[in-house]
């Protein structure tokens, strides 16, 4: 018995010491692990071993650094000039654009255009048409790629393109697209000449568990066609009915089709993932941007931003905090998953306190009960500060959008939760343009039309057990 007690004490002490030695843990995160280790010690130790530390492995980090050194050395002209921000971006927003550029080195580039697609079906039709018209190359990357109508149509378009001599590269996440990767359709694409790669593969699961974390995922959604067109937004290669979680359908997404110099930046971000997964070099990619002179005079400034476990910690919430701090009159954000860190939460409250009209849109019914409970734990504080919260009732609102002052927008794959902050590879485009921002804002207003407002009085009237549950989940959120 004394041996068991001693072993128990040493195990708890060892993992507690590890938590205390970590400088990267926030106080709430440290507290969450303390609670779990003391209340459920053996469960907590197992969970910490599997999920406690964000470490993708030294080899992956070293390879990432080598890739971006190669990109900077050979493709600097496509990454933009850091001086551009001073004459392209309004002064009040420059710090946020500079911060975004500091993450990957993608600076503001002018002469871009964007088209907001009507819905998932319109996106699929336009995307397939663009691939069918491709003459040089097609690059696609999705976190979730299903064998439904959307996934099948994309695969068939790639097969057709490869068969007529277009270079096609397709990448899917090893977890989110695991069914497709094992399917006959995946093999058919390969047989047709489509180059395939798996992001964060599970080929050696034991090695992944021992040396890294299997829940570090590539959540990006990138399509680049002929260095002329790129798609960016929240939609995976999946139907709105989203069969794996059909009871939450329809999944409501947003996608934009971009042209201009920002396409080359998305091309480089895709290339970085491809090089990481395959070991290939940058010289496999065509690094020319086709001339689009019609955009030079009327295009808008934009830049790509990619984050992930091989980038510096805290980049996403710090970017959002910078953006929120620069808002003057209005800020509208939609996100399916809202579990903010302290910096982001305080930035939202501070914006509302200084008179910015802050509107937040979340799904009323979430596919994650953990996120749902944690999100609602922040309602009281946000509403008390003057933020306006709406819960969307027309399905699962999956669109990740930010519009600010009718001039600045951020669109892409990043959620406002701890997974997007620390664990996932994400891609976004930050832009300044009145017309594009207005289009995205109108889409946000359509979400509001299908939503119900959350009143402070109703939150205060929640039963004690509901409030306790939400706060408990939020407290141990960093563990979950």
C-alpha positions in Angstrom: 0.0 0.0 0.0 2.8 2.4 0.9 4.3 1.8 -2.6 1.0 2.7 -4.3 0.7 5.9 -2.2 4.3 6.8 -2.9 3.9 6.2 -6.6 0.7 8.3 -6.6 2.4 11.1 -4.8 5.4 11.0 -7.2 3.3 11.0 -10.3 1.1 13.9 -9.2 4.2 15.8 -8.0 6.0 15.2 -11.3 3.2 16.5 -13.5 2.5 19.4 -11.1 6.1 20.3 -11.3 6.0 20.2 -15.1 3.0 22.5 -15.1 4.8 25.0 -12.8 7.9 24.9 -15.0 6.1 25.8 -18.2 6.3 29.5 -19.0 4.0 29.2 -22.0 0.9 28.3 -19.9 -1.5 31.1 -18.9 -2.6 31.3 -15.3 -6.1 30.0 -16.3 -4.6 27.1 -18.2 -2.3 26.3 -15.2 -5.3 26.4 -12.9 -7.3 24.1 -15.1 -4.6 21.5 -15.1 -4.2 21.8 -11.3 -7.9 21.1 -10.9 -7.9 18.1 -13.2 -4.8 16.6 -11.7 -6.1 16.9 -8.1 -9.7 15.9 -8.7 -9.0 13.1 -11.2 -5.3 12.5 -10.8 -4.8 9.4 -13.0 -7.2 10.6 -15.7 -5.6 14.0 -15.5 -2.1 12.5 -15.9 -3.2 10.5 -19.0 -4.9 13.5 -20.5 -1.9 15.7 -19.9 0.4 13.1 -21.5 -1.8 13.0 -24.6 -2.9 16.6 -24.8 -1.1 18.7 -22.2 1.7 20.2 -24.3 1.5 21.8 -27.8 4.5 20.1 -29.4 4.5 19.1 -33.0 8.0 17.8 -32.7 11.5 19.3 -33.1 11.9 17.9 -36.7 8.6 19.5 -37.8 9.6 22.9 -36.3 13.0 22.7 -37.9 11.5 21.8 -41.3 9.0 24.6 -41.0 11.8 27.1 -40.4 13.8 25.8 -43.3 10.7 26.0 -45.6 10.0 29.7 -44.7 13.7 30.5 -45.1 13.5 29.0 -48.6 10.3 31.0 -49.3 11.8 34.2 -48.1 15.0 33.6 -50.1 13.3 32.7 -53.3 9.9 34.3 -53.3 10.3 37.6 -51.5 8.8 39.5 -54.4 5.5 37.7 -53.9 5.4 38.3 -50.1 5.0 42.1 -50.4 7.0 45.1 -49.1 6.6 46.1 -45.5 6.5 49.7 -46.5 3.3 49.2 -48.5 1.2 49.4 -45.4 2.1 53.1 -44.9 0.5 54.2 -48.2 -2.2 51.5 -48.7 -3.8 51.2 -45.3 -5.6 53.9 -43.2 -3.4 55.0 -40.3 -5.6 53.7 -37.6 -5.5 50.1 -39.0 -1.8 50.0 -39.8 -0.7 48.4 -36.5 -3.1 45.5 -37.1 -1.9 45.0 -40.6 1.7 45.2 -39.5 1.1 42.7 -36.8 -0.5 40.3 -39.3 2.6 40.7 -41.5 4.9 39.8 -38.6 3.4 36.2 -38.3 4.5 34.8 -41.7 6.1 37.8 -43.5 3.2 38.3 -45.9 2.9 42.0 -46.3 0.1 44.1 -47.7 -0.2 44.0 -51.5 -2.4 46.2 -53.7 -4.6 45.4 -56.8 -6.8 42.6 -55.5 -10.5 41.9 -56.1 -13.0 39.6 -54.4 -16.3 38.1 -55.2 -18.6 36.9 -52.3 -20.2 33.7 -53.3 -23.9 33.2 -52.6 -23.8 29.9 -50.8 -22.2 26.5 -50.8 -23.8 25.3 -54.0 -22.7 28.5 -55.8 -19.2 28.0 -54.4 -19.1 24.5 -55.7 -20.3 25.4 -59.2 -17.9 28.3 -59.5 -14.9 26.3 -58.1 -15.5 23.4 -60.5 -15.9 25.8 -63.4 -12.6 27.5 -62.5 -10.8 24.1 -62.3 -12.3 23.0 -65.6 -10.9 26.2 -67.1 -7.4 25.7 -65.6 -4.5 25.5 -67.9 -1.4 25.3 -65.7 -2.1 24.1 -62.1 -4.6 23.6 -59.4 -3.8 23.3 -55.7 -6.4 22.4 -53.1 -6.2 21.8 -49.3 -9.1 21.0 -47.0 -9.4 20.0 -43.4 -12.6 18.0 -44.2 -13.1 16.5 -47.6 -16.1 14.2 -47.8 -17.4 11.8 -50.5 -20.6 13.7 -50.9 -21.7 15.8 -53.9 -19.3 18.6 -53.2 -16.4 16.3 -52.4 -17.1 14.1 -55.4 -17.4 17.1 -57.8 -14.1 18.5 -56.6 -12.4 15.2 -57.1 -13.8 14.7 -60.5 -12.8 18.2 -61.6 -9.2 17.5 -60.5 -9.2 14.2 -62.3 -10.4 15.9 -65.5 -7.8 18.6 -65.1 -4.9 16.2 -64.5 -5.9 14.1 -67.5 -5.6 17.1 -69.8 -2.1 17.9 -68.5 -2.8 20.4 -65.7 -0.6 19.9 -62.6 -2.9 19.1 -59.8 -1.9 18.9 -56.1 -4.5 17.9 -53.5 -3.9 17.7 -49.8 -6.3 16.7 -47.0 -6.0 16.5 -43.3 -5.2 13.0 -41.9 -8.0 13.2 -39.3 -10.7 15.4 -40.8 -10.6 13.7 -44.2 -9.6 10.2 -43.0 -12.6 8.5 -44.8 -11.7 10.0 -48.2 -8.0 9.2 -47.8 -8.9 5.5 -47.4 -11.5 5.6 -50.3 -11.4 4.4 -53.8 -12.0 8.0 -55.0 -8.6 9.0 -53.4 -6.9 6.2 -55.3 -8.7 7.2 -58.5 -7.4 10.7 -58.2 -3.9 9.3 -57.8 -4.3 7.0 -60.8 -5.4 10.0 -62.9 -2.2 11.9 -62.1 -3.3 14.1 -59.3 -0.5 14.5 -56.8 -1.7 13.7 -53.3 -0.5 14.4 -49.8 -1.8 14.0 -46.3 -1.4 16.7 -43.8 -0.4 15.4 -40.4 -0.8 11.8 -41.3 -1.6 9.0 -38.9 0.7 6.5 -40.5 2.7 6.1 -37.3 0.1 6.8 -34.6 2.2 5.6 -31.7 5.1 7.9 -32.7 2.7 10.8 -33.0 1.2 10.1 -29.5 4.7 9.7 -27.9 6.4 12.6 -29.6 3.6 15.0 -30.5 -0.2 15.3 -30.3 -2.7 13.6 -32.6 -5.2 16.5 -32.3 -2.8 19.0 -33.9 -4.6 19.4 -37.2 -4.5 21.3 -40.5 -7.8 23.2 -40.5 -7.0 25.3 -43.6 -9.2 25.6 -46.7 -7.1 26.8 -49.6 -7.7 26.6 -53.4 -5.3 28.2 -55.9 -5.9 28.0 -59.7 -3.3 29.0 -62.3 -1.8 31.7 -60.0 -4.8 33.8 -60.9 -7.6 32.8 -58.5 -7.8 31.7 -54.9 -10.7 30.8 -52.7 -10.7 31.7 -49.0 -13.4 31.2 -46.3 -14.9 28.7 -43.9 -16.3 26.0 -46.2 -14.8 22.6 -46.3 -15.2 20.3 -49.3 -18.5 19.1 -48.0 -22.2 19.7 -48.6 -24.2 22.0 -46.3 -26.1 18.9 -45.1 -22.7 17.8 -43.6 -23.7 14.1 -43.2 -21.3 13.3 -40.3 -23.2 15.7 -38.2 -26.5 16.0 -40.1 -28.6 16.9 -37.1 -27.0 20.3 -36.9 -27.4 21.0 -40.6 -27.4 23.1 -42.6 -23.9 24.3 -42.1 -23.8 27.9 -43.1 -20.5 29.0 -44.6 -19.0 31.9 -46.4 -16.5 31.9 -49.2 -14.8 34.6 -51.3 -13.1 34.2 -54.7 -10.0 36.4 -54.9 -7.9 37.6 -57.8 -4.7 39.7 -57.7 -1.3 39.6 -55.9 -2.8 38.0 -52.8 -3.2 34.8 -54.8 0.6 34.4 -54.8 0.7 34.6 -51.0 -2.0 31.9 -50.7 0.0 29.9 -53.2 3.1 30.2 -50.9 1.1 29.2 -47.8 -0.2 26.1 -49.6 3.4 25.4 -50.8 4.6 25.6 -47.2 2.2 22.9 -46.2 2.9 20.7 -49.2 6.6 21.0 -48.6 6.2 20.0 -45.0 4.1 17.0 -45.9 6.1 15.7 -48.9 9.7 16.9 -48.3 9.7 18.6 -51.8 11.2 21.9 -52.5 9.8 25.2 -53.6 11.2 24.9 -57.1 8.3 22.5 -57.8 5.9 25.4 -57.8 5.3 28.0 -60.5 6.0 31.4 -58.7 4.6 33.8 -61.3 1.6 35.9 -61.0 -0.3 36.2 -64.2 -0.7 39.9 -65.2 -4.2 41.3 -64.4 -3.8 44.9 -65.4 -7.5 45.6 -64.9 -7.0 45.3 -61.2 -4.1 47.7 -60.8 -6.1 50.9 -60.5 -9.3 49.7 -58.9 -8.1 46.8 -56.7 -7.8 46.9 -52.9 -5.0 46.0 -50.4 -4.9 42.7 -48.7 -2.6 40.1 -47.2 -2.6 36.5 -46.2 -2.1 35.3 -42.7 -1.4 31.7 -41.7 -1.0 30.4 -38.1 -0.3 27.0 -36.6 1.6 25.1 -34.0 4.9 25.8 -35.8 4.3 29.6 -35.6 4.7 31.6 -32.5 2.2 31.1 -29.7 -0.7 33.5 -29.3 -0.5 35.0 -32.8 -4.3 34.6 -33.6 -5.7 36.1 -30.4 -3.1 38.9 -30.6 -4.1 39.7 -34.2 -7.8 39.8 -33.2 -7.0 42.0 -30.2 -5.0 44.4 -32.4 -7.9 44.5 -34.9 -10.5 45.1 -32.2 -8.4 47.8 -30.6 -8.4 49.7 -33.9 -12.2 49.7 -34.4 -13.7 53.2 -34.3 -17.4 52.8 -34.7 -18.5 49.2 -35.5 -17.3 45.6 -35.1 -19.3 42.6 -36.2 -18.0 39.1 -35.7 -19.5 35.7 -36.5 -17.9 32.5 -35.3 -19.2 29.0 -34.5 -16.7 28.4 -31.7 -16.1 31.1 -29.1 -13.8 30.3 -26.3 -11.6 33.4 -25.9 -8.5 33.9 -23.9 -8.2 36.8 -21.5 -6.7 39.2 -24.0 -9.4 38.7 -26.6 -12.2 38.9 -24.1 -10.9 42.1 -22.6 -10.4 43.6 -26.0 -14.0 43.0 -26.9 -15.3 44.5 -23.6 -12.9 47.5 -23.9 -14.2 48.2 -27.5 -17.8 48.2 -26.3 -16.9 50.4 -23.3 -15.4 53.0 -25.5 -18.5 53.2 -27.7 -17.8 50.8 -30.5 -21.0 48.9 -31.6 -19.8 45.4 -31.0 -22.1 42.6 -32.4 -21.3 38.9 -31.9 -23.1 36.1 -33.7 -22.9 32.5 -32.6 -24.9 29.4 -33.4 -27.8 28.8 -31.0 -27.2 25.0 -31.2 -23.6 24.0 -31.4 -22.1 20.6 -32.4 -19.7 20.9 -29.5 -21.4 20.8 -26.1 -18.1 21.9 -24.5 -17.8 25.0 -26.7 -21.5 25.8 -26.2 -21.2 25.8 -22.4 -17.8 27.6 -22.3 -19.1 30.3 -24.8 -22.1 31.1 -22.6 -20.0 31.5 -19.5 -18.8 34.7 -21.1 -22.2 36.1 -22.0 -22.7 38.0 -18.7 -19.4 39.8 -19.0 -19.8 40.7 -22.6 -23.4 41.9 -22.3 -22.6 43.9 -19.2 -19.8 45.7 -21.2 -22.3 46.6 -23.9 -21.7 44.0 -26.5 -24.7 42.7 -28.4 -25.0 38.9 -28.8 -27.2 37.1 -31.3 -27.7 33.3 -31.5 -28.2 32.0 -35.1 -31.2 29.6 -35.5 -31.0 28.6 -39.1 -28.5 25.7 -38.7 -24.9 25.7 -37.6 -23.4 29.1 -38.4 -19.9 28.0 -39.5 -18.9 31.3 -41.1 -15.8 33.0 -39.5 -16.1 36.7 -40.3 -15.0 40.0 -39.0 -16.0 43.4 -40.4 -14.9 46.7 -38.9 -16.1 50.3 -39.5 -17.4 49.3 -42.9 -13.8 49.3 -44.3 -11.8 46.3 -43.0 -12.5 42.6 -43.1 -10.9 39.4 -42.0 -12.1 36.1 -43.6 -10.8 32.6 -43.4 -10.7 29.4 -41.3 -9.8 30.7 -37.8 -12.4 30.4 -35.0 -12.2 32.3 -31.8 -11.4 29.3 -29.6 -8.4 27.7 -28.0 -8.0 25.1 -30.8 -7.6 27.8 -33.5 -5.4 29.8 -31.2 -3.0 27.0 -30.3 -3.5 23.7 -32.1 -4.7 24.2 -35.7 -3.1 25.3 -38.9 -5.4 28.1 -40.1 -5.4 30.5 -43.1 -7.1 34.0 -43.4 -7.1 37.0 -45.6 -7.1 40.5 -44.1 -8.2 43.3 -46.4 -9.2 47.0 -46.5 -12.0 47.7 -49.0 -15.4 49.4 -48.6 -17.2 47.4 -51.3 -16.0 43.9 -50.2 -16.5 44.8 -46.5 -20.0 46.0 -47.2 -20.8 42.7 -49.0 -19.5 40.6 -46.1 -21.4 42.9 -43.7 -24.6 42.4 -45.6 -24.1 38.7 -45.3 -23.6 39.1 -41.5 -26.8 41.1 -41.3 -28.6 38.2 -43.0 -27.3 36.0 -40.2 -28.8 38.5 -37.7 -32.2 38.2 -39.5 -32.2 34.5 -38.6 -31.0 35.0 -35.1 -32.4 35.9 -31.7 -30.9 38.5 -29.5 -29.6 37.4 -26.1 -30.8 39.7 -23.3 -28.8 40.3 -20.1 -31.9 39.7 -18.1 -32.4 36.3 -19.6 -28.7 35.4 -18.8 -29.1 36.5 -15.2 -32.2 34.4 -15.0 -30.4 31.2 -16.0 -30.7 28.5 -13.2 -27.8 28.2 -10.8 -26.9 24.8 -12.1 -26.7 26.1 -15.7 -24.4 28.9 -14.7 -22.3 26.6 -12.5 -22.0 24.1 -15.4 -21.0 26.8 -17.9 -18.4 28.2 -15.6 -16.9 24.8 -14.7 -16.5 23.9 -18.4 -14.9 27.3 -19.1 -12.5 26.9 -16.1 -11.2 23.6 -17.4 -11.5 24.7 -21.0 -7.7 24.8 -21.5 -7.7 21.1 -20.8 -10.6 20.3 -23.1 
